[in-house]
Every structure is written in C-alpha cells, then in structure tokens.
Amino acid sequence: MRPGRVAVGALMLSAAGLGGLVGYESYTGHAIQPVPGDRWTYGFGSTVRADGTAVQPGDRITPPAAVRLTVAHIGRDEPALRRCFDGATLHQWEWDAVVKLAYNVGPAAVCRSSMPGKARRGEYAEMCRTLLDFRRVQGRDCSLPEHSRFCGGVWRTRQAEYTLCMEGYPQ
C-alpha cells in the first residue's frame, strides 16, 4: 500500500527524486549552453558557482562538487516552495516533481503559478498538468515539433515530471 499525502512542511526531496534529477540532467564537467543564447550551466544543470556567481565559459567542475552544488541549490529552493505550498498535502513523488521543476525554472516561477493553489484545494491532477505549462524557452513552445532541435529536451523533462507527479515511483 502506498503512503498517503502529508503536509508539505514535512516533505523534502527524496533520494529517488535527487537521483532522478541528476540522472535526467546528466553531468557535464565543463560549462555549456544547453539552449543557444541561454545561461551557461555545468555539473547537473547548475547556472551558478558555489560562490553564487554565474557559470562562465571555460568553467569546470568535478562530479562530487556538482552533487554538492545541486544539493545546496535544492536546499535554497525548498524553503521557498514550502512557504508557497503551505497548507497543502502531497505525496512524496508529487513534491519531488515540484522540486525538480523549481530546480529548472526557479521557485518563484512555480510559486507564481497556479500549482500551490491547486494543491491546497486538493486538485492534484490539475496541479500535475500545470507542470506541462512550463514548456517555453525564449518564447518558443518546446512541445512543438519545429522547436524540438532547439529545446525539445525541456519538453521531455516536463513530460517526465508530469508522469512522476501523476504516477509516482514504482513500488
């Protein structure tokens, strides 16, 4: 039997959620631009160095440092997410999907969306469907075939987050 929903204040990204995030983001030891014209990233999609400054071309990072940076990033995101989802109850996998989205788009964007309100009202399927609204990069709809080479990875990520949110982890 699967556990029930719990108060968001008691949740934090699970080990499975972290593993899924770093597995999906994949590691790169040097700075890249995942989408032309986008911010530079390295490690597991980090856009900032450990000191908080922006990743720059030529920057390098080791796998252990990349994991530490990702965990620190999530540690900064989760309190903001807990505040805006206050009063909601979620399954662990729903929370993992929300945290993974925030890792990519920022907690402020998630908090401004309709997701927290839907979660508080118990509209869980609708909350999960809202993940798919975060499909645009530089004004382009990444779900459209004509943009798949430019930003198709963003759409695949949103679909994976939606599936996680709706179905959870295998038991």
Secondary structure, DSSP 8 states (H G I E B T S, - for coil): -----EEGGG----HHHHHHHHHHH--EEEEE-SSTTS--EEETTB-B-TTS-B--TT-B--HHHHHHHHHHHHHHHHHHHHHHTTT-EE-HHHHHHHHHHHHHH-HHHHHHSSHHHHHHTT-HHHHHHHGGG--EETTEETTSGGGHHHHHHHHHHHHHHHHHHHH-S--
